[in-house]
Amino acid sequence: MLQRVFHPDENQTTVRRELLAGLTTFMTMAYVVVVNPQILAKSGMPWPA
């Protein structure tokens, strides 16, 4: 079904590659949301900001 809808062969990719890319993007953004405020708080920026 995914082959019919998204046509990954035409875009020279695979479903596995696209799932891995999506997971990588999600994990990166989750890391930024958690770690970035901690880094900024240590530099003196107020936590709620």
C-alpha positions as CSV (number, residue, x, y, z in Angstrom):
1,M,0.0,0.0,0.0
2,L,2.8,2.5,0.8
3,Q,4.3,1.8,-2.5
4,R,1.1,2.7,-4.3
5,V,0.5,5.9,-2.4
6,F,4.0,7.4,-2.0
7,H,6.0,5.9,-4.9
8,P,9.3,5.6,-3.1
9,D,11.0,4.0,-6.1
10,E,10.4,7.1,-8.2
11,N,12.2,9.2,-5.6
12,Q,15.0,6.7,-5.2
13,T,14.3,5.8,-1.6
14,T,12.8,3.0,0.5
15,V,10.1,2.9,3.1
16,R,12.7,1.8,5.6
17,R,14.9,4.8,4.8
18,E,12.0,7.2,5.2
19,L,11.0,5.7,8.5
20,L,14.5,5.9,9.8
21,A,14.8,9.5,8.6
22,G,11.5,10.4,10.4
23,L,12.6,8.7,13.6
24,T,16.0,10.5,13.4
25,T,14.3,13.9,13.0
26,F,11.9,13.2,15.9
27,M,14.7,12.2,18.2
28,T,16.8,15.2,17.2
29,M,13.9,17.6,17.9
30,A,13.1,15.9,21.2
31,Y,16.7,16.3,22.2
32,V,16.7,20.0,21.4
33,V,13.5,20.6,23.3
34,V,14.9,19.0,26.4
35,V,18.6,20.0,26.3
36,N,18.5,23.5,24.9
37,P,16.7,25.0,27.8
38,Q,19.1,23.4,30.2
39,I,22.1,24.9,28.3
40,L,20.5,28.3,28.2
41,A,19.6,28.2,32.0
42,K,23.3,27.5,32.8
43,S,24.3,30.6,30.8
44,G,22.1,32.7,33.0
45,M,18.9,32.9,31.0
46,P,15.8,32.4,33.2
47,W,14.3,28.9,32.9
48,P,10.6,30.1,32.1
49,A,11.9,32.3,29.2
